[in-house]
Amino acid sequence: MIADGDESLAMNLRPLFVAGNWKMNLTIPEAERLAAAIVGASPGLPEARLVVAPPFTALSSVREVLRGSSVSLAGQNLYWEEKGAFTGEISAAMLRDVGCQYVIIGHSERRQYFGETDAGVNKKIRAALSHGLSPIVCVGESLDERENGQTIARIMSQIEEGFKNLGAAGFSQTMIAYEPVWAIGTGKTATPAQAEEVHALIREKLAEEYGNSPASCAIILYGGSVKPANAFDLLTEKDIDGFLVGGASLEAASFIEITKEAIRALKVKT
Ligand code: PEP
């Protein structure tokens, strides 16, 4: 247990996560090749916990490539029901069955194109936790919301609704990814200061809900056009604990370079 207020110690205890969201990309052989390249590089990146989220069709094959390595597998989504007549959906138990340890929940593309709500996100988080999956919960504001000064209100309500009745034990297994919607896949990145402002407020909000100690240990990732050129500056910020990477995770070289930059930043920060 970390004493309340001992932030530098808590920061040291927050492991560096770099997760790749491959979205609706890659055939099975392509996914296997990408996974193999990341596995090959992973012994040289021991300071980072690497996670890959292939499309559902490639999970099983990528699991075989990751076997025996330190790289973990994530699903990109799940449905909260246990089983039944929900055509096209995948349950938490199925993700566990195929070897996932993590699942991305509430990605802005799911909210934007598939009508996902904060209440649905809450049900998905609970389903994930009840099957031993660690959720990576995405929050973020649209460009309109940012321009109208609603960034913080939007994110706080996403956390309030999405994390409703999540006990301390569930919270301790959950990561947050702050992903400004206007920065996803657009090439526009939040500046380190813009990102840190939101990360710090998220951590404050978590402290109100769960107490200082758990909030100090919470992993808050940044996502939105992360690339090798901006990874170092973003990660030197106090409350940025790693990245959720989309486009740049589809090339092993850029994913690995981002991780190296993040490790370099981690060493400066601690
Ligand atoms: C994402 O999809 O979570 C993401 C951050 O995408 P990109 O890195 O391409 O902006």
Boltz pocket constraint, residues with backbone or C-beta under 6 A from the ligand:
constraints:
  - pocket:
      binder: B
      contacts: [[A, 21], [A, 179], [A, 183], [A, 184], [A, 185], [A, 186], [A, 187], [A, 223], [A, 224], [A, 225], [A, 226], [A, 244], [A, 245], [A, 246], [A, 247], [A, 248]]
      max_distance: 6.0
